[in-house]
Amino acid sequence: MAVVKGLILTVLLVMLIGSAMAVIYVKYHTRLMFIEIQKQEAALDQFEVEWGQLQLELTTLTEENQLELLARDKLKLVVPQRDKIIYIKP
């Protein structure tokens, strides 16, 4: 009877240690995944900032094109030739 109790106790101890190792492994893996998620979120934030800047640039370029068309059509303005431009140094 004592041998059976010792055997059961040994099996339970091995199961307890195995369970503890599994908990440690899962916790470690979870932390690695959390770190990866944080990196991806930081990259996403950077891409969103870049997207906003590109949208602003697109809007600016579109407005400049509209202004140029308005100046050409309604005001009859033209871009001067390269040799007619005079640069003034400050």
Summary of the structure (lengths in Angstrom):
residues: 90
radius of gyration: 35.6
end to end distance: 104.1
largest distance: 111.0
contacts: 154
relative contact order: 0.04
helix: 83%
strand: 0%
